[in-house]
């Protein structure tokens, strides 16, 4: 499930989910983006184990890696939202910083 969310976050650059999942997703996405900062075949194959879609791996290494090259960390932002209506689960939005 986390790998699906990693792929969706890279595709849409923001994702709305529960707060607990958002914290775990943030941790994993930070690692994948750090891999993208080193554009070689070894890091690309490591990223493919976490990202399902090959187009998103290409986007990760061609667009996001260079975008965050000078940044030492903190590639994502976690914004708390109102609780979900059905079960009052705390919700959050994870987004990539510009």
MOLINHU-V602461 format. One record per residue. N is the residue number from 1. SS is DSSP state (H for helix, E for strand, - for the rest). PSI is psi in radians with two decimals (* if undefined). Layout:
# MOLINHU-V602461
n->N ss->SS psi->PSI
n->N ss->SS psi->PSI
This chain:
# MOLINHU-V602461
n->1 ss->- psi->-0.70
n->2 ss->H psi->-0.67
n->3 ss->H psi->-0.64
n->4 ss->H psi->-0.73
n->5 ss->H psi->-0.61
n->6 ss->H psi->-0.81
n->7 ss->H psi->-0.77
n->8 ss->H psi->-0.65
n->9 ss->H psi->-0.69
n->10 ss->H psi->-0.57
n->11 ss->H psi->-0.84
n->12 ss->H psi->-0.21
n->13 ss->- psi->0.19
n->14 ss->E psi->2.63
n->15 ss->E psi->2.39
n->16 ss->E psi->2.18
n->17 ss->E psi->-3.11
n->18 ss->E psi->2.78
n->19 ss->H psi->-0.69
n->20 ss->H psi->-0.75
n->21 ss->H psi->-0.63
n->22 ss->H psi->-0.70
n->23 ss->H psi->-0.73
n->24 ss->H psi->-0.70
n->25 ss->H psi->-0.74
n->26 ss->H psi->-0.75
n->27 ss->H psi->-0.76
n->28 ss->H psi->-0.67
n->29 ss->H psi->-0.65
n->30 ss->H psi->-0.71
n->31 ss->H psi->-0.72
n->32 ss->H psi->-0.70
n->33 ss->H psi->-0.61
n->34 ss->H psi->-0.64
n->35 ss->H psi->-0.65
n->36 ss->H psi->-0.29
n->37 ss->- psi->-0.35
n->38 ss->- psi->1.71
n->39 ss->- psi->1.40
n->40 ss->- psi->3.01
n->41 ss->H psi->-0.62
n->42 ss->H psi->-0.82
n->43 ss->H psi->-0.55
n->44 ss->H psi->-0.71
n->45 ss->H psi->-0.60
n->46 ss->H psi->-0.67
n->47 ss->H psi->-0.57
n->48 ss->H psi->-0.34
n->49 ss->- psi->-0.36
n->50 ss->- psi->-0.39
n->51 ss->- psi->2.19
n->52 ss->- psi->-0.74
n->53 ss->- psi->2.23
n->54 ss->H psi->-0.57
n->55 ss->H psi->-0.61
n->56 ss->H psi->-0.53
n->57 ss->H psi->-0.72
n->58 ss->H psi->-0.78
n->59 ss->H psi->-0.69
n->60 ss->H psi->-0.80
n->61 ss->H psi->-0.50
n->62 ss->H psi->-0.62
n->63 ss->H psi->-0.92
n->64 ss->H psi->-0.63
n->65 ss->H psi->-0.92
n->66 ss->H psi->-0.56
n->67 ss->H psi->-0.64
n->68 ss->- psi->0.29
n->69 ss->- psi->-0.68
n->70 ss->- psi->-0.13
n->71 ss->- psi->2.23
n->72 ss->- psi->-0.17
n->73 ss->- psi->-3.07
n->74 ss->- psi->0.92
n->75 ss->- psi->-0.25
n->76 ss->E psi->2.79
n->77 ss->E psi->2.41
n->78 ss->E psi->2.06
n->79 ss->E psi->2.13
n->80 ss->E psi->2.43
n->81 ss->- psi->3.13
n->82 ss->- psi->2.65
n->83 ss->- psi->2.67
n->84 ss->- psi->2.49
n->85 ss->- psi->-0.72
n->86 ss->- psi->-0.83
n->87 ss->- psi->0.16
n->88 ss->- psi->0.53
n->89 ss->- psi->2.37
n->90 ss->- psi->2.25
n->91 ss->E psi->2.72
n->92 ss->E psi->2.77
n->93 ss->E psi->2.22
n->94 ss->E psi->2.27
n->95 ss->E psi->2.64
n->96 ss->E psi->2.39
n->97 ss->- psi->2.61
n->98 ss->- psi->*
